[in-house]
Amino acid sequence: MSAPLSSVRTRAALRTSARVSGEMLLVLVMAAVALWVLGRMWSVVWPLIVGLLLTTLTWPVTRFLRRRGWSPALAASAVTVLFLLVAAGVAALIAVPVASQSGELADGVGEGIQRLREWASGPPLNVGDDQITGAFDAATSRVQDSVGSLVTTLVTGVSTVVNGVVTAVLAVFLMFFFLKDGPRFLPWLERQLPGRLATDIPTVAARSWDTLGEFVRSQAYVGLLDAVLIGLGLWIVGVPLVLPLAVLTFVAAFVPIVGALFAGFVAVLIALVSNGLTDALIVLAIIIVVQQLEGNVFQPMIQSRGLGLHAAVVLLAVTLGGSLAGVVGSLLAVPVAALIAVVWNYLREQLAAPGQGPDATEPSEGAVVPS
């Protein structure tokens, strides 16, 4: 027969559970308030985040120039101009070949539509011209009936494009200032904080900066791997515009999910209108295989190794971020998870028993930007 429960221990356990539950509830409420404030300030926070990510990408060149005796303002200006030139060159590398073959692509689109119509008119669909005309008239009538919603959608799309341009401009300006004045941030932060915070917060900020750099570099490795594999497959199949499509694949890799879908759609469409349905299906299969390898093998392995996160954590973070905040959530999920891990590891170091935890490391050079 089991021993009876101790009333004293039971009450103590209940009190402990209630206290822990109350503290957790308070933490969750404070987190919800912080997220709400972040959402209200998103028009400022989002360019700041993009500027930080761009800074991690361009800081190595700036650091090289500054170590060669360049002044901070001159080095930041040169790197910013170089970044804009590279961005314009990438855009030209995509746009110019496409524009030069726009006539052939337009003819291919017309031929593809005609082939699709001929295929639909035969077995097993047996869709006649009168049915196609009726469907076209019905679609036209539906479009005419929904002019108001289409205008609203168009206005929303234009607003989104304008906001994107404003965000990009602000991000570039912030990148310049981060490159120029970033090394001054940690000393300034130490002077503003009292007591132990003057050591803890700069240390966490420096480690977070290193983590962001690892994230951008790992994302670039993944994009380069995608571009090489998909570009090689397109070249073997004989699809035109291989180089622009490979560059588009690399750039789109920095936007999770949507970027891969867009680049893949463009590649399949060009294969369809230029080479036919069979080659388009082959290209689709190549893209699906590469994207599956990237999402389930390469990206988790590279990011988990560079960020100190398990591959399963990376997958779960991307899934959760996408379900909570769409494309932006997917883009920020992995770096946010890595930053949380940085804070958690630092707290563990500080809370470890004397002689059992690793010694606190000195802040690495940098904050917003390492020197």
Disulfide bonds with the S-S distance in Angstrom:
none
